[in-house]
């Protein structure tokens, strides 16, 4: 049995050693490279091994097929938890968040090639790394509030650091961004046309350096400066900042509705509808999480998000996650019945419970691996 799990891990993450670079390919193209527990375990094992191996200078992460990674394998997770074992879900997130932390505080450069879909857990496996290369095929989103979840995988760290209140907008609405928008807001560090990716990869494989300045200059040789589309949401930062800077979700929606009074705008009315369709509980815990994340290091964000996700898995405060998965992933009727059903019914005390420790036996806070600051580059130390 152990060998079949091991071969499954090896098959789901392909490894190519090329000089001082290691190329890891997520290999579940039919599932849009959704991260299974086996894949996360394998990636963690490889990243830990490469950190200790002086022959490895650089890690390249990419996806097979039309996705980099569409997120964690939520459908499989729900099947596990439905067997009345929420701890199986907790175990999945504990491993995933540990990987996110290792990537954020890694001693060697990680170059993620985001040539396709990058959502949820896929963002966690890439945005924390040093270099994120978007293309004309990139599609980024954090769609968790529509599922009864919240932007996790350390998203409260990286969303809260986007310009203005763009992170609140992206996190609450699940809005999709293209490669040009990812570059403009800082989710991507570079934009390289997909036709040049093979040449970029070949160049990175012969660099024989961990110096981020050298690696960046190599990526720069293949870069283009994409222009934002006419209708790009990133051109609406003034409205986003006015509305998504509000203190509560209710006030954000009221501010958007006030904007509509001045002029009819399809984008604003669609944004309001999207927020009204999302889980009220998810919206409230997501907003608070991003706001707290602004003042916290990446480790503190992941510890807090682990508490939150354990409450979500256990389903005592709200079962919205299971209802969202039923409506969107399993039955696909796209008509979730949220409980509580209205924002005003989600009280502050209810929200507070998600941010508290679990009062159950055998549960512990997330224990993150120790990182030696003297071994880390400055850009990694800054996140801690």
RODO-2510 file (C-alpha; in nm, 4 decimals, decimal comma):
residues 384
     n   res          X          Y          Z
     1     x     0,0000     0,0000     0,0000
     2     x     0,2805     0,2402     0,0945
     3     x     0,4509     0,1888    -0,2425
     4     x     0,1271     0,2634    -0,4339
     5     x     0,0872     0,5915    -0,2392
     6     x     0,4519     0,6728    -0,3141
     7     x     0,4123     0,6019    -0,6876
     8     x     0,0934     0,8125    -0,6896
     9     x     0,2894     1,0997    -0,5325
    10     x     0,5696     1,0595    -0,7872
    11     x     0,3234     1,0520    -1,0751
    12     x     0,1306     1,3591    -0,9542
    13     x     0,4466     1,5722    -0,9209
    14     x     0,7000     1,5143    -1,1988
    15     x     1,0615     1,5978    -1,1201
    16     x     1,3271     1,6977    -1,3705
    17     x     1,6842     1,7650    -1,2598
    18     x     1,8575     2,0004    -1,5000
    19     x     2,2019     2,1203    -1,3953
    20     x     2,1487     2,3231    -1,0731
    21     x     1,7741     2,3743    -1,1344
    22     x     1,4910     2,1414    -1,0357
    23     x     1,1738     2,1581    -1,2433
    24     x     0,8589     2,0356    -1,0641
    25     x     0,5467     1,9835    -1,2767
    26     x     0,2045     1,9427    -1,1161
    27     x     0,0593     1,6516    -1,3101
    28     x    -0,3164     1,6108    -1,2704
    29     x    -0,4213     1,7939    -1,5894
    30     x    -0,7736     1,6434    -1,5966
    31     x    -0,8341     1,7859    -1,2480
    32     x    -0,6658     2,1177    -1,3461
    33     x    -0,3780     2,0124    -1,1181
    34     x    -0,5948     2,0424    -0,8063
    35     x    -0,3682     1,9707    -0,5092
    36     x    -0,4244     1,6329    -0,3455
    37     x    -0,2844     1,5498    -0,0021
    38     x    -0,0241     1,3318    -0,1790
    39     x     0,0889     1,6214    -0,4010
    40     x     0,1239     1,8613    -0,1077
    41     x     0,3211     1,6003     0,0887
    42     x     0,5510     1,5374    -0,2079
    43     x     0,6119     1,9090    -0,2707
    44     x     0,6923     1,9624     0,0973
    45     x     0,9352     1,6694     0,0929
    46     x     1,1076     1,8000    -0,2243
    47     x     1,1340     2,1620    -0,1073
    48     x     1,2842     2,0497     0,2256
    49     x     1,5357     1,8224     0,0470
    50     x     1,6378     2,0903    -0,2053
    51     x     1,7011     2,3412     0,0700
    52     x     1,9657     2,1093     0,2169
    53     x     2,1179     2,0145    -0,1223
    54     x     2,4019     2,2530    -0,2203
    55     x     2,3767     2,1348    -0,5831
    56     x     2,0255     2,2839    -0,6134
    57     x     2,0247     2,6601    -0,6729
    58     x     1,6749     2,7179    -0,8093
    59     x     1,3278     2,5536    -0,8086
    60     x     1,0915     2,5976    -1,1044
    61     x     0,7251     2,5070    -1,0444
    62     x     0,4734     2,4700    -1,3273
    63     x     0,1584     2,2796    -1,4226
    64     x     0,0781     2,0309    -1,6985
    65     x    -0,2082     2,1207    -1,9310
    66     x    -0,4163     2,4389    -1,9220
    67     x    -0,3813     2,5097    -1,5508
    68     x    -0,0974     2,5897    -1,3184
    69     x    -0,3201     2,4765    -1,0312
    70     x    -0,6927     2,5341    -0,9756
    71     x    -0,6645     2,5004    -0,5955
    72     x    -0,6850     2,2314    -0,3332
    73     x    -0,8820     1,9174    -0,4195
    74     x    -1,1875     2,0391    -0,2272
    75     x    -1,4256     1,7691    -0,3589
    76     x    -1,1994     1,4936    -0,2205
    77     x    -1,1659     1,6858     0,1046
    78     x    -1,5440     1,7094     0,1480
    79     x    -1,5801     1,3343     0,0853
    80     x    -1,3259     1,2691     0,3623
    81     x    -1,4959     1,5056     0,6080
    82     x    -1,8431     1,3726     0,5284
    83     x    -1,7257     1,0506     0,6838
    84     x    -1,7620     1,2564     1,0044
    85     x    -1,3900     1,3172     1,0290
    86     x    -1,3248     1,6909     1,0181
    87     x    -0,9723     1,6135     1,1390
    88     x    -0,8937     1,4707     0,7929
    89     x    -0,9609     1,8209     0,6616
    90     x    -0,7474     1,9747     0,9359
    91     x    -0,4617     1,7386     0,8453
    92     x    -0,4816     1,8460     0,4787
    93     x    -0,4633     2,2176     0,5657
    94     x    -0,1902     2,1674     0,8261
    95     x     0,0319     2,0123     0,5564
    96     x    -0,0671     2,2719     0,2937
    97     x    -0,0089     2,5734     0,5199
    98     x     0,3305     2,4325     0,6247
    99     x     0,4244     2,4157     0,2551
   100     x     0,3007     2,7749     0,2034
   101     x     0,5191     2,8926     0,4919
   102     x     0,8243     2,7068     0,3642
   103     x     0,7780     2,8663     0,0197
   104     x     0,7377     3,2126     0,1745
   105     x     1,0519     3,1774     0,3854
   106     x     1,2633     2,9730     0,1425
   107     x     1,6381     3,0170     0,1148
   108     x     1,6474     2,9585    -0,2624
   109     x     1,4535     3,1294    -0,5410
   110     x     1,1297     2,9663    -0,6562
   111     x     1,0150     3,0557    -1,0088
   112     x     0,6478     2,9708    -1,0674
   113     x     0,5332     2,9610    -1,4302
   114     x     0,1649     3,0630    -1,4133
   115     x     0,0620     2,9730    -1,7688
   116     x    -0,3090     2,9080    -1,7060
   117     x    -0,5484     2,8860    -1,4124
   118     x    -0,4117     2,9938    -1,0705
   119     x    -0,6776     2,9716    -0,8011
   120     x    -0,6989     2,9170    -0,4257
   121     x    -0,4323     2,6669    -0,3252
   122     x    -0,2566     2,7288    -0,6580
   123     x    -0,1992     3,0877    -0,5472
   124     x    -0,0662     2,9592    -0,2141
   125     x     0,1838     2,7368    -0,3966
   126     x     0,3170     3,0238    -0,6087
   127     x     0,2545     3,3779    -0,4790
   128     x     0,4672     3,3186    -0,1668
   129     x     0,7680     3,2274    -0,3855
   130     x     1,0197     3,4856    -0,5102
   131     x     0,9266     3,4960    -0,8802
   132     x     0,5820     3,4557    -1,0385
   133     x     0,5716     3,4593    -1,4174
   134     x     0,2299     3,5356    -1,5690
   135     x     0,1401     3,4880    -1,9376
   136     x    -0,1468     3,5787    -2,1694
   137     x    -0,3132     3,2530    -2,0516
   138     x    -0,3054     3,3330    -1,6792
   139     x    -0,6349     3,3471    -1,4875
   140     x    -0,6075     3,4257    -1,1156
   141     x    -0,8880     3,4099    -0,8580
   142     x    -0,9543     3,3448    -0,4904
   143     x    -1,3135     3,2130    -0,5244
   144     x    -1,3592     3,0889    -0,1674
   145     x    -1,6455     3,3115    -0,0474
   146     x    -1,8759     3,1552    -0,3116
   147     x    -1,7920     2,8149    -0,1578
   148     x    -1,8524     2,9054     0,2063
   149     x    -1,4782     2,9176     0,2744
   150     x    -1,2400     3,2191     0,2942
   151     x    -0,9158     3,3100     0,1123
   152     x    -0,6664     3,0909     0,2980
   153     x    -0,3169     2,9545     0,2119
   154     x    -0,1688     3,2768     0,3515
   155     x    -0,3907     3,4962     0,1302
   156     x    -0,4593     3,7309     0,4212
   157     x    -0,0867     3,8116     0,3963
   158     x    -0,0544     3,8626     0,0212
   159     x    -0,3993     4,0099    -0,0543
   160     x    -0,3623     4,2691     0,2218
   161     x    -0,0398     4,3893     0,0601
   162     x    -0,1892     4,4615    -0,2835
   163     x    -0,2304     4,8322    -0,3727
   164     x    -0,5038     5,0187    -0,1829
   165     x    -0,7997     4,7939    -0,1018
   166     x    -0,7672     4,5817    -0,4146
   167     x    -0,7001     4,2762    -0,1939
   168     x    -1,0344     4,3149    -0,0192
   169     x    -1,2031     4,3381    -0,3600
   170     x    -1,0283     4,0280    -0,4987
   171     x    -1,0785     3,8284    -0,1764
   172     x    -1,4459     3,9092    -0,1196
   173     x    -1,5715     3,8908    -0,4799
   174     x    -1,3553     3,6092    -0,6202
   175     x    -1,3012     3,8329    -0,9245
   176     x    -1,0845     3,6835    -1,2013
   177     x    -0,7669     3,8648    -1,3033
   178     x    -0,5671     3,8145    -1,6218
   179     x    -0,1882     3,8150    -1,6556
   180     x    -0,1627     4,1894    -1,7206
   181     x    -0,3699     4,2626    -1,4071
   182     x    -0,1634     4,0170    -1,2012
   183     x     0,1526     4,2017    -1,3049
   184     x     0,0003     4,5458    -1,2435
   185     x    -0,1104     4,4652    -0,8875
   186     x     0,2021     4,2682    -0,7917
   187     x     0,0648     3,9131    -0,7765
   188     x     0,3019     3,8388    -1,0655
   189     x     0,6598     3,9677    -1,0778
   190     x     0,7017     3,9214    -1,4565
   191     x     0,4959     3,8747    -1,7732
   192     x     0,6386     3,6438    -2,0399
   193     x     0,4440     3,5423    -2,3543
   194     x     0,3787     3,1651    -2,3467
   195     x     0,5662     3,1224    -2,6778
   196     x     0,8883     3,2208    -2,4958
   197     x     0,8470     2,9962    -2,1892
   198     x     1,0568     2,7075    -2,3267
   199     x     1,3461     2,9480    -2,3956
   200     x     1,3080     3,1039    -2,0501
   201     x     1,3159     2,7632    -1,8845
   202     x     1,6271     2,6601    -2,0815
   203     x     1,8013     2,9846    -1,9788
   204     x     1,7112     2,9358    -1,6112
   205     x     1,8474     2,5803    -1,6157
   206     x     2,2005     2,6962    -1,7017
   207     x     2,2185     2,9964    -1,4677
   208     x     2,3896     2,8071    -1,1804
   209     x     2,3060     3,0811    -0,9290
   210     x     2,0671     3,1495    -0,6408
   211     x     2,1180     3,5244    -0,6705
   212     x     1,7713     3,6759    -0,7232
   213     x     1,9214     3,9729    -0,9119
   214     x     2,0793     3,7398    -1,1690
   215     x     1,7633     3,5279    -1,2003
   216     x     1,5445     3,8359    -1,2381
   217     x     1,7706     3,9724    -1,5124
   218     x     1,7381     3,6426    -1,7030
   219     x     1,3572     3,6488    -1,6781
   220     x     1,3667     4,0157    -1,7879
   221     x     1,5202     3,9113    -2,1206
   222     x     1,1959     3,7298    -2,2145
   223     x     0,9537     3,9791    -2,0599
   224     x     0,6946     4,1971    -2,2226
   225     x     0,4952     4,4826    -2,0746
   226     x     0,1304     4,3899    -2,1366
   227     x    -0,1325     4,6624    -2,1499
   228     x    -0,4451     4,6470    -1,9388
   229     x    -0,7674     4,5839    -2,1292
   230     x    -1,0041     4,8783    -2,1704
   231     x    -1,2517     4,7221    -1,9253
   232     x    -0,9866     4,6074    -1,6770
   233     x    -1,1006     4,6130    -1,3156
   234     x    -0,7579     4,7502    -1,2261
   235     x    -0,8567     5,0755    -1,3949
   236     x    -1,1304     5,1101    -1,1296
   237     x    -0,9021     5,1337    -0,8286
   238     x    -1,0533     5,4680    -0,7267
   239     x    -1,4039     5,3164    -0,6893
   240     x    -1,2635     4,9997    -0,5321
   241     x    -1,0700     5,2019    -0,2751
   242     x    -1,3721     5,4192    -0,1934
   243     x    -1,5989     5,1188    -0,1395
   244     x    -1,3769     4,8357    -0,0145
   245     x    -1,2049     5,0560     0,2444
   246     x    -1,5306     5,0613     0,4431
   247     x    -1,5274     4,9042     0,7881
   248     x    -1,7883     4,6285     0,7371
   249     x    -1,9231     4,4171     0,4511
   250     x    -2,2613     4,5892     0,4885
   251     x    -2,0937     4,9290     0,4497
   252     x    -1,8978     4,8070     0,1454
   253     x    -2,2243     4,7047    -0,0250
   254     x    -2,3929     5,0355     0,0739
   255     x    -2,0981     5,2291    -0,0698
   256     x    -2,1246     5,0354    -0,3974
   257     x    -2,4988     5,1049    -0,4077
   258     x    -2,4301     5,4767    -0,3556
   259     x    -2,1943     5,4706    -0,6543
   260     x    -2,4813     5,3334    -0,8642
   261     x    -2,6986     5,6338    -0,7747
   262     x    -2,4534     5,8624    -0,9566
   263     x    -2,4322     5,6513    -1,2717
   264     x    -2,5559     5,3141    -1,3954
   265     x    -2,2547     5,0856    -1,4165
   266     x    -2,2784     4,7153    -1,5048
   267     x    -1,9516     4,6349    -1,3274
   268     x    -2,0731     4,7863    -0,9985
   269     x    -2,4131     4,6141    -1,0146
   270     x    -2,2425     4,2797    -1,0955
   271     x    -2,0056     4,3295    -0,8001
   272     x    -2,3029     4,3927    -0,5680
   273     x    -2,4807     4,0805    -0,6973
   274     x    -2,1658     3,8706    -0,6505
   275     x    -2,1335     3,9848    -0,2887
   276     x    -2,5028     3,9191    -0,2214
   277     x    -2,4712     3,5637    -0,3605
   278     x    -2,1668     3,4750    -0,1477
   279     x    -2,1868     3,3192     0,1992
   280     x    -2,2548     3,6016     0,4509
   281     x    -2,0397     3,4249     0,7102
   282     x    -1,7545     3,3808     0,4600
   283     x    -1,7645     3,7480     0,3629
   284     x    -1,7399     3,8634     0,7230
   285     x    -1,4587     3,6307     0,8304
   286     x    -1,2706     3,7017     0,5039
   287     x    -1,2814     4,0785     0,5507
   288     x    -1,1609     4,0552     0,9096
   289     x    -0,8874     3,8078     0,8094
   290     x    -0,7474     4,0357     0,5362
   291     x    -0,7617     4,3381     0,7672
   292     x    -0,5743     4,1507     1,0420
   293     x    -0,3263     4,0194     0,7846
   294     x    -0,2100     4,3728     0,6999
   295     x    -0,0426     4,3962     1,0385
   296     x     0,0910     4,0407     1,0630
   297     x     0,3820     3,8391     0,9276
   298     x     0,3122     3,5463     0,6971
   299     x     0,3536     3,2931     0,9811
   300     x     0,1011     3,4704     1,2041
   301     x    -0,1412     3,4835     0,9100
   302     x    -0,1134     3,1086     0,8507
   303     x    -0,1549     3,0245     1,2212
   304     x    -0,4720     3,2367     1,2324
   305     x    -0,6033     3,0945     0,9046
   306     x    -0,5450     2,7415     1,0377
   307     x    -0,7666     2,8190     1,3386
   308     x    -1,0287     2,9592     1,1022
   309     x    -1,0204     2,6655     0,8611
   310     x    -1,0509     2,4124     1,1466
   311     x    -1,3689     2,5896     1,2615
   312     x    -1,4963     2,5795     0,9024
   313     x    -1,4212     2,2039     0,8722
   314     x    -1,5777     2,1225     1,2062
   315     x    -1,8977     2,2978     1,0993
   316     x    -2,0186     2,3946     1,4478
   317     x    -2,0492     2,7692     1,3862
   318     x    -2,1782     2,7324     1,0296
   319     x    -2,2067     2,4500     0,7758
   320     x    -2,1792     2,6902     0,4802
   321     x    -1,8649     2,5207     0,3452
   322     x    -2,0457     2,1886     0,3024
   323     x    -2,3480     2,3608     0,1513
   324     x    -2,1275     2,5608    -0,0878
   325     x    -1,9442     2,2481    -0,2010
   326     x    -2,2766     2,0688    -0,2494
   327     x    -2,4249     2,3506    -0,4587
   328     x    -2,1191     2,4333    -0,6681
   329     x    -1,9014     2,1206    -0,6889
   330     x    -2,1253     1,8196    -0,6230
   331     x    -2,4935     1,8762    -0,7175
   332     x    -2,3952     2,1828    -0,9248
   333     x    -2,7361     2,3520    -0,8841
   334     x    -2,5463     2,6779    -0,8021
   335     x    -2,8123     2,7631    -0,5461
   336     x    -2,6581     2,7356    -0,1993
   337     x    -2,8803     2,7900     0,1043
   338     x    -2,6539     2,9806     0,3397
   339     x    -2,7150     2,9745     0,7142
   340     x    -2,7246     3,2455     0,8477
   341     x    -2,8783     3,3741     0,5256
   342     x    -2,8227     3,7477     0,5777
   343     x    -2,5207     3,9585     0,6698
   344     x    -2,7014     4,1227     0,9624
   345     x    -2,7579     3,7777     1,1192
   346     x    -2,3823     3,7093     1,1268
   347     x    -2,3009     3,8718     1,4611
   348     x    -1,9573     3,9869     1,5749
   349     x    -1,9550     3,7165     1,8430
   350     x    -2,0191     3,4533     1,5758
   351     x    -1,7281     3,5908     1,3690
   352     x    -1,5054     3,5976     1,6798
   353     x    -1,5433     3,2215     1,7212
   354     x    -1,3555     3,1567     1,3950
   355     x    -1,0535     3,3439     1,5302
   356     x    -1,0364     3,1574     1,8615
   357     x    -0,8570     2,8343     1,9451
   358     x    -1,0592     2,5135     1,9064
   359     x    -1,1850     2,3915     2,2427
   360     x    -1,1523     2,0257     2,1580
   361     x    -0,9091     1,7569     2,2684
   362     x    -0,6137     1,6634     2,0486
   363     x    -0,6319     1,9949     1,8601
   364     x    -0,3239     2,2171     1,8515
   365     x    -0,2373     2,5476     1,6877
   366     x    -0,0350     2,5223     1,3679
   367     x     0,3324     2,4708     1,4520
   368     x     0,5435     2,6146     1,1715
   369     x     0,8963     2,4902     1,0934
   370     x     1,1762     2,7023     1,2401
   371     x     1,3518     2,9217     0,9832
   372     x     1,7113     3,0326     1,0445
   373     x     1,7196     3,4000     0,9552
   374     x     2,0944     3,3951     0,8873
   375     x     2,0328     3,1462     0,6027
   376     x     1,7469     3,3394     0,4422
   377     x     1,7627     3,6174     0,1816
   378     x     1,6341     3,9600     0,2905
   379     x     1,3123     3,9338     0,0848
   380     x     1,2178     3,6178     0,2820
   381     x     1,3123     3,7630     0,6218
   382     x     1,0897     4,0669     0,5500
   383     x     0,7803     3,8410     0,5419
   384     x     0,8375     3,6906     0,8843
***
